[in-house]
Amino acid sequence: MKVRNRNLDPERIADFESFRSGILEKIVKNSPLQKILNEIVSGIETLNPSLICTIVLIENSKIKIGAAPSLPKIYNDAIEGVSIGPEVGSCGTAAYTGKRIIVEDISKSPLWKNYKDIALSVGLCSCWSEPIRSHTEEVVGTFAMYHREIVSPTEFDIFIISETADLVSIAIEKSITSTKLLESEKRFRDFFEKNSSVILIVDPVSGKILNANESATSFYGYSHDTLIQMNLGDLNFTNHNHSEEKNINLFDQNKSASSFSHQLASGKIKQVEIFSTPIESNHRTVLFSIIHDVTERKIAEEKVNALLSEKEMILREVHHRIKNNMTILNNLLELQANSHENETVKTSLKEATSRIKTMSVLYDKLYTEKDNNELPLKEYLEPLTNEIISLFPYPVQLNLNIANLKLTTDQLRAIGIITNELLTNSMKYSRNTENKLEIQIKVWQEEDYFYLFIGDNGNGFNFQLANSENQGFGLSLVTMLTKQIHGDLSFNGDKHTEYKFKFPYQKPGSV
């Protein structure tokens, strides 16, 4: 075994640093990994002609020759694909243990028992191997130095093998990063260029079009070179400065979409919606903008809006005419009642008049509301009760506590008539000389139901008897309407008159 000088030679260190700088420059310039690995091996062999160097890569725990230009092909073929392990030569063992392996005499080393014959046959006598680690400390390969004689490494040799393994690690990491970046860029480029959607890359500050895909050139009718010379505002049919400002606000306020009128090269105007997302490209933020042609949808929306406006106008006209007809019918009944001498007939006509007024109040509300399907109960019931009270010439204390629930017109119509009948009954039959007449009307909600309470401080009456076959038309109407809107009625008439109704409540817009 030869004895080596263990003092580090400054000149040799300087030569190595010069070599390393050249390799790092190639790494920065994204030279192919295979070329860099070969130059690393050749460079180290040039610095020390007695060495035979190799870079082994580890893939799926198997050896893959990365660079070994000076080793015989027969030897490389023998170790290619061998699984790493505790007795797989210097490189296989270094990769397996993650530790530097120094074998001064291959012929006597137990690590080489299965591979010493092939090594000795090509003149390899010693081998030192250093693990190559990634930034995550994973062993991705080894750097090895072979000698054609039995030798021990010097301090400089250890320096070289350690520093070179680090250099190879940098080259591998940079290659992996560059490959992933290139793959990512290719996927993005393919997605961008081959996408059937119209896509523009736009500067968020100036609005300048930085790139456009084939679908964009086809849609706008401009060539790619022309489009990337234009500003987004140049496409807008509206004021240029206003359009540019709108685009800037879109980015600043983190909004994702906006509507524009875009003019094509042919002069045709298209309604578009632009969906923009900020992305990083070449160390700056740009807008990745997808343009949707919504011209046909806008036309359809305008037609629908026109039809809805027409429908609303027709409904208002229908409600208006019904209200007028009710007013005429109400006036005719009042004239007939006033001209009739029979009190029973008069009373019946006035009750019919009151019912018509109940419907008239509802239609008056329908006529003035935008939503003709649902109305607030409070806004309907309060004026209705005041209208009914005004028909009677004596004072009454009316206590109202009505929740502002929105109900359908069918529910409102039924509750209006029910309130009319029971309020009229209280006004007619519950007065007494002892107390001033008080009437309470309350509406509230509990879970999926709403409740209507109508009561007075009169003397009460037997509802069961009144609910017989001989009951009046008013109570029969109340019972029928309660069932019609799926309600339940409970009654208490022992001392005073109290009606409590329970109805299912469906919130507006629910199914």
C-alpha positions, 0 to 999 in steps of 0.5 A, spaced: 500 500 500 502 506 498 503 512 503 500 518 501 501 525 503 495 528 507 497 535 507 492 539 502 495 542 497 493 549 495 494 549 488 490 543 487 485 546 491 485 552 487 484 547 481 478 544 484 475 550 485 476 552 478 473 546 476 467 546 480 465 553 478 465 551 471 460 545 473 456 550 477 456 555 471 453 549 466 448 547 472 445 554 472 445 554 464 441 548 465 445 544 461 443 537 460 444 532 466 447 527 463 452 532 460 454 535 466 455 528 470 460 526 464 464 532 465 464 532 473 467 525 472 472 527 466 474 533 470 476 529 477 479 524 473 483 530 469 485 533 476 488 526 478 489 521 472 490 515 477 483 515 479 477 512 475 471 515 477 463 513 476 457 516 478 451 511 480 444 513 480 439 510 485 432 508 482 427 504 485 433 501 490 437 499 484 443 501 481 443 505 474 450 508 471 449 515 471 456 517 468 462 512 468 466 513 461 473 510 463 470 504 466 469 498 461 462 496 459 463 489 461 463 492 468 458 497 468 453 492 465 455 487 471 452 492 476 447 495 472 440 494 475 443 490 481 439 492 488 443 496 493 444 492 500 449 491 505 454 487 501 453 490 494 460 493 493 462 500 495 457 503 491 451 499 493 453 499 500 454 506 501 447 507 498 444 502 502 447 505 509 447 512 507 455 512 509 461 513 506 464 506 504 472 506 504 475 499 501 482 499 500 483 492 497 477 489 493 480 482 493 479 482 501 473 486 503 467 482 505 462 487 501 465 485 495 465 478 495 459 477 490 463 482 485 470 482 486 471 477 480 469 482 475 472 488 479 479 484 479 478 482 472 478 489 469 484 491 474 480 495 479 483 494 486 480 499 491 474 503 491 471 509 495 464 511 495 460 517 497 453 517 498 449 523 494 443 526 498 438 530 496 435 536 500 431 532 503 437 527 505 434 522 501 440 518 498 439 519 490 446 516 488 453 515 489 460 518 487 466 513 487 473 513 486 477 507 483 484 505 483 488 500 479 492 499 486 491 498 493 491 505 496 488 509 502 485 515 501 489 522 503 485 528 506 485 531 499 482 525 496 476 525 502 475 532 500 474 531 493 470 525 494 465 529 499 465 536 495 464 532 488 458 528 491 455 535 493 456 538 486 453 532 483 447 533 488 446 540 486 446 538 479 441 532 480 436 537 484 437 542 479 435 537 473 429 535 477 427 542 478 428 544 471 424 538 468 418 539 473 418 546 471 419 544 464 413 539 464 409 544 468 410 549 463 408 544 457 402 542 461 400 550 461 402 551 454 398 545 452 392 547 456 393 554 454 394 553 446 389 547 445 384 550 449 377 551 446 375 557 450 378 564 448 383 565 453 388 572 454 394 573 458 393 580 460 397 585 464 393 587 470 395 594 470 396 597 463 391 592 460 396 590 455 394 583 452 401 579 453 398 572 449 392 569 446 391 562 444 388 560 438 381 560 440 382 567 441 385 569 435 379 565 431 374 569 436 376 576 435 378 575 428 385 578 429 392 574 428 396 572 434 401 578 432 396 583 432 392 581 438 399 581 443 400 589 440 393 591 443 390 593 449 384 590 452 381 596 452 382 596 444 377 590 444 371 594 448 366 597 444 365 602 450 369 608 452 377 606 452 379 609 459 373 607 462 374 600 460 381 600 462 379 603 469 374 597 470 379 592 468 384 595 474 379 595 479 377 588 477 384 586 479 385 590 485 378 588 488 379 581 487 373 580 483 373 574 478 368 576 473 366 582 469 361 584 463 364 587 456 361 589 449 367 587 445 368 589 438 371 583 433 375 585 427 369 584 423 366 590 426 361 585 429 359 586 437 359 581 442 357 581 449 362 577 453 364 575 460 371 575 462 373 571 468 380 573 471 385 569 475 391 572 478 397 568 476 405 568 477 409 568 470 416 570 469 416 573 476 410 578 475 403 577 476 398 577 470 391 576 469 389 569 466 383 571 463 377 566 460 372 570 455 365 567 454 361 569 449 354 570 452 351 574 446 345 569 445 344 568 453 344 576 453 339 576 448 335 570 451 335 574 458 332 580 454 327 576 451 325 573 458 325 580 461 320 583 456 316 577 457 316 578 465 314 585 464 309 584 459 306 578 464 307 583 470 303 588 466 297 584 464 297 581 471 296 588 474 291 590 469 287 584 471 287 585 478 285 593 477 279 590 473 277 585 478 278 591 483 274 596 479 268 590 478 268 589 486 268 596 487 262 597 482 259 590 485 260 593 492 256 600 491 250 596 488 249 592 494 250 598 498 245 601 494 240 595 494 241 594 502 239 602 503 233 601 499 230 595 502 226 595 508 226 588 510 232 588 516 234 581 515 235 582 507 239 589 509 243 585 514 245 579 509 246 585 503 251 588 508 254 582 510 255 580 503 258 587 502 263 586 507 266 580 504 267 583 497 270 589 501 275 584 504 277 581 497 277 588 494 283 590 500 287 584 498 286 585 490 288 593 492 294 590 495 296 585 489 295 591 484 300 595 488 305 590 490 311 588 485 310 580 487 303 578 485 304 571 488 306 573 496 304 579 500 306 581 508 300 579 512 301 585 516 300 589 511 293 586 508 290 584 515 291 591 519 287 595 513 282 590 512 280 590 520 280 597 520 275 597 514 271 592 517 270 596 524 269 603 520 262 599 518 259 599 525 257 606 528 259 604 535 266 605 538 271 598 539 278 597 542 282 593 537 288 590 539 292 588 533 299 584 534 300 581 527 307 578 525 310 580 518 309 573 515 309 573 507 303 568 505 300 566 498 294 569 495 290 563 497 292 563 504 291 571 504 284 570 501 282 565 506 284 568 512 281 575 510 275 572 509 275 568 516 277 575 519 272 578 516 266 573 518 269 573 526 270 580 526 263 582 524 260 577 529 264 580 534 261 587 532 254 584 532 253 580 537 259 581 543 257 588 545 254 588 552 252 594 557 257 592 562 264 593 558 267 597 552 267 592 546 275 589 546 277 585 540 284 582 539 287 579 533 294 576 534 298 572 528 305 569 530 309 563 528 312 557 531 317 552 527 313 550 521 306 553 523 303 560 524 297 561 528 291 566 528 287 568 534 281 572 534 277 573 541 273 579 544 271 580 551 263 579 550 259 573 553 261 568 549 256 562 546 256 555 545 260 553 538 258 546 538 251 548 538 252 553 533 256 548 529 250 544 527 246 543 521 243 550 523 249 554 524 249 561 520 253 561 513 258 565 516 261 560 521 260 555 515 264 559 511 270 559 516 270 552 517 270 551 510 276 556 509 280 553 514 280 546 511 281 549 505 288 551 507 289 545 511 288 549 518 285 546 524 281 550 529 280 550 536 274 554 540 273 557 547 266 560 548 265 559 556 266 566 558 268 570 552 269 568 544 276 566 542 278 562 536 285 559 535 287 557 528 293 553 526 296 553 519 302 550 516 307 555 514 312 555 508 317 560 507 317 564 501 321 561 496 321 554 499 319 548 495 
